[in-house]
Amino acid sequence: MATKRTVLIFNMVFSIFFLLNAIAIMGGLRLYPGKWHLLLLAAVLGNTVWLLVPYIIKRHSGPKIRFVRALLNPFWVSWILFIFLYTFFMLVTGLLWLLTARFAGIPFAHFAIIPSNTYLTVLSAMYVIGFLQALFLVKLEKVTVRVKGLPAEFAGYKLAMITDNHVGLFTRLSRLRQFSRMMNDSKPDLVVVCGDITDDDAHYIPKFLKGLSPLDPAIPVVGVLGNHDFYANPIKSLNYLKDSRLRILLNEGMEIKKGSSSLWLAGVSDYAAGRFGEWASLAPDFGKALAGKPSGVPTVLMCHQPHGFKESIKRGVELTLSGHTHGGQFGFKALKWSLAKPFLKYDMGLFEEGGSQLYVSSGTGFWALPVRFGLSPEVSLIELQPQS
């Protein structure tokens, strides 16, 4: 049964979105009166999807629910994003008109039509480019990390990293195998998977595992669960992964040896566990993940969400690997900027703080919207070197 707080939040969100719809649609009707039927049809279809939200976010899915979610989720998110962006445009344009052209007697429609056409053209072009990047391009991101206390035997040790694959109904097996071939060609010593294996449904884990087939069987594959793996039911996810090639570290660690030297690889659970009472016992536990670590041995720790880096700093973890942010699926690596940056301290790339380091991948897949403008899907190749 919904709580009063849940009902209040829903009503607030619905009211705000209703207002945004009204602003965008009324503005659109003034600028494009001849296309009123198309605007109203888009509005009706876009908002009808809200009635299907319970099915879109349903945790335990059947074949019909999976199809509905896979088909409608991108459309729903596209509509929400468009309404926010076009409302912002209308408000800014309206303010400029009030401050300038209104006093010259220029009608709002005449003032705004060319900027609106330009704005919509740019948005459409960005969507198409981002769509092509998300579904067809991939970049091998090479990163060298100098690790404090790394033994000489581990100099040049390479970890190939993928994260946030969000495997679902329409995910192409050939695409997953493309990522694996890229990792395999980079000759890694270890492959790490930093969570969000599937998009809220453990049913697709076998597809993900099939996608690992191009990897050399001698290369170990180790990973952690992400928040979407918890939304999918973590126990079900772990059951699918039992006895598979992918070993999940759930608040535990393992020793990797080369000659007489060692490296500690640890993995913590995801913070989403705390949102569900039934999974509270699986909440991240850095103490357990580091228990048993030999003294003086450096640690590489996997934590899906980068805000776990704060705990890594407290515990002196040398290197933490994370994903989760996707770089907002919009950004520019060359400028070190992503859409996630205004909201997250650690959005993408390499960070150093308090003697510890964090690498945040911008993600290998996408969530909901098949668009990654400026940020092609990333396969990370992290080479460890001793600090001089």
N, C-alpha and C positions, 0 to 999 in steps of 0.2 A: 504494500500500500504506500502511495506517495506521501512524503512528509510535507508539512506546511512550507518548509524552507524550499523543497524541490519545486512545489507548485508556484511559489513566489518567484523563484529564479526563472522558471519557464515562462511565466506571464511577463516578466521584465524583458526577457530575450525576444519573445514574440512581439511585444509592443514596440520595441526598438526596431525590429526588422520590418514590422508593418509600416512604421514611419519612413524608413529608408525606401521601401517599395513605393510608397506614395510620392516621395520627392522625385525618385528616378522616373517613375511612370508618367507623372504629370509633366515633368520636364521634357520627356521624350515625346509626349503627345503634342506639346507646343511646338517642338522643333520638327516633328515628322507627322503632321496631321493626316497625310495621305496614307500612312502605314499604320493607322490606329489598330486595325484588325490583327496585324502581326505582333504589335506591342502587347496587346491584351492577351493574345494567345500565349505568348512567351511568359507573361506574368501568371496566367492561370496554370500553365504546365509547371513552371518553376515553383510556385507555392503549393501546388498539389502534392509535390514530393514531401512536404512537411508532414502530410498525413501518413506517409510511409516510413518516417524516421524510426519508429519502433522496430520495423523489420530490417532497416538498414543497419541498425546498431545491435541487432539481436545476437547474443553470444553463442548460443547453441543452434547451429544452422542445419537445415536439410537442403536437398538439391534445389527446391524452388526458392528458398530464402537466399541461397548463395547466388542464384541467378539475378534475383531482384536487387540485392546489394551491389553486385558487380556492375549491373546495368545502370542503376539509378544514382549510385554514390557520386560518380564523376559529374553527372548532370546537376545534381543538387549542389555540390560544392562550387561548380562553375557559376550557377545562378547566384548563390550567395556572394561570391567574389565579385561578380559583375555588378550586382546591386550596390555593394560597398564602394567600388571604384567609380561607378557612374554617378552615384549620389555625391561623392566627394567632388567630382568634376562639376556637377550642377551647382553645388554650393559655392565653389570658388569662382566659377564663371558668373553666377548671379551677383556675387559681391562686387566683382570687377565692373559689371554692367551698372550696378547701382552707384558706384563711385565715379564712373566715367560717362559711358554712352547714354545713360538715361537722361542726363541733363541736356544732351544734344538732340533728344527726341528720337533716338534710334530704338526701334522695337527690340525686345529681348531676343526674339527668334532670329532676326537679321544679324544681331551681334554674335549669337552663339552657334549658328549653324556650321560655319566653316571650322571653328575650333572643335565642335562636336564630331564632325566627320573625320577630322584629323585624328582626334583622340581615339575614336572607335577603330579607325584603320590601324593605328599603332598597336592598340590592344589585340586586334585580330592577328596582326603579323607576329607579335610576341608569343601569342598562344600557339600559332602554327610552328614557329621556330622551337619553342619550348617542348612542344609535342614531339617533334622529330628528334630533339636532343634526348628526351626521356626514353624513347622507345628504340632508338637505333644507334646512338653514339655511346661511347664509353672511353674513359680516360684512365690511364695508369698513373697514379699520383705517387711519385717517388719521394720518400722522406728519409733523411738521415737524422737519427736521434743519438746524441752522445749521452750515454748513461753512466751515472756516477757509480763507481765500484764494479763496472762490468769486467769480468775476467778476460784476459787476452784471447782465450780459446773461443770466446763468443764474438770477437770482432768480426763484423761483416755478417752476423746472423740476421737472416731475413724473415720477416713475418708478412705474409700476404693477408690483407684484411678486407672483408666485405661486411656490410651492415645495412639494415633497413631495406631488405629485399621486398618485404611486404607481398609475398607470393600469394596470388589469388587466382580466380577462375580464368582471367584473360592473360595471365602471365605466360609468356612463351617459354617452353622448355629449351628451345634453341637459344634464347636470350640468356638463360641461366648457364647454359653450357658455354656460351661465349665468355661470360665472366670467369668461369673455371679455366678455360683455355688460356685466358690472359694471365691468370694467377700461375698456372702450370708453366707457361713459357718464361715467367720471371724467376723460375728456379728457387722457390722459397724453401726455408727449412721447416716452416710451420704455417698453417692457414688458421686464421682466427675469424669467428663470426660473432659480431657484437650486437646481436639481438634484432628483434622485429623480423623474425624469419618469415612469418606469414602475416596476412592482413586480417587479424581477429578470428582465424579459423584454422585449427590444427589439422583439418582435413587435407590441407595443401602441403604439409610437411613432406610426404613421399615425393611430391613433384620437386621440391627443393633438393632432396637427397639425390634424385635422379640427375639433377643439374650439376652435381659434383662429380659425375662420372669421368669427365676428361682429366681430372687430377690424377697424378701419379699415385698409385696405392701406397707408396712408401711415405707420402707426406701426411703427417698427422693433421687432423682437423678438430679444433677445440673452440667452444663458444659459450655464450651466456644467453639468457632469455631477455627479451625486451618488454616494454609495457604492452604492446599489441599481442605478444605471446601469452601474457597474463589475461588480457581480455578474452583470448581464445580458450582459456582454461589451461593453466600451466601443467596440471597433472596429466591431462590428455596430451599436451604437447610432449611431455617427457616420456609418456608411454609410446608415442610414435617414434621417438628418437632412441628408445631403448635398443641396445645391441646394433645401433646403426654406426655409420662411419663418424658421425658428429658426436663428440663427447661434450656434454654440457657440464660446466663447472657452476654448481649452485651453492654459493658461499663455501667454496673449497679451493684448494690449490694443488699443484703438482710440481714435482721437481724435474727439471730438464737438465741432463748431464752431458757434458762434452769433456772427455778425458777425466781429469780430477776436479774439474770446475762445475759449478751449477748455476742455474737461473730458475727463479721461482715464478711460475705462471699461475695467476689467481683469477678467479671470477666471482663476482657477487651477483646476487639476484637483483630484480628490478624494483624500484620504488612503488610501482603500481600495486605491488602486493599489499601495501598498507591500505589501499582503497577498498579491499574486499576482506571482510572479517574471516572468511573461510581460508584465505591464503596468508593471513597475518604472520603465521609461523615461518613463511618463506621470505620475509622482509630482508633487505640487504644486511649482511653481517660481515663487516670487514675483519673482525677479530677471528671468526671461523675461517675465512678465506686465507688468512695469513698464518693460522695456527700450523705448526709443524715446519715452518720455514727455517732452514738452517741459518745459524748466525752468520752475518756478513754477506749473505747472498742477495743480490739485487732482485727486485720484483718488477714484473710486467703484469698489470692488473687490468682485467676487462670489466667495464661498468657501462651498461648501455647509455644511461643518462649522464651527461658531463658534469652535472652539479654534484655528483659523487666525488669529484676531484677535491672538494674541501676536506672530505674524510681522508682521502689519500695523502693530502699534505700533512694532516695531523699525525698520520702513522708513518710518514717518511717513505711512502711508496715512490720508487724512482720514476716509473712510467705508467700512466693510465691510458687506456684506449677506450674511446667512446664513439657513439654515433648519435642517433635520435633527432638531431636538429634538421637534417636534410639541407642545411643552409637556407632554410625557408623555401627551397626549390626555386630560388631566384637570387642571383648574385654574380659576382665577378671575382674569381680567384686572384687575378692579377692585381686588383685593387684592394684585396683582403677585406671585401665587404659582401655581406649577404643580407637577405631580408630578415634573417633571424638575429642579426647583430643588435638592433635596437632593443630586443627583448631578452637576449641571453648573453651573459658575460663571455661564455665560451661557445662561440657559434660554429667555427670550423677552423682547422689548421692546428699548428703547434703552439702550445702555451707553456710558460715556465713560471712557477710561483713557489716561494718557500722552499726552494731546493728540489722540488718535484716537477715533473713534466706531464703534460696531457696532450694527446693527439685526438682531435675530433674529426672524423670523416664526414664529408658532406653527403654521404649515402650512396648506395648502389642502386636503389630502387626509388619508388615514389609512393606517397600516400594519397589516395582518393583521386586527385587530379593528375592525369598523365602528362604533366608539364614540368620541365626543369630548365627554365630560361637562364642561359649563361653558366649553368652548372651541370655539365654532362655527368651521368652516373660515374661514380668513382670506385675503382679498385685500388686500394692503397698498398704500396710496397714499402714497408718500414725496415730500414737497415740499422741495426744497432752497432754503435761504435763506442769504445771507452772514452771517457772524458780525459783530456790531456792535462 
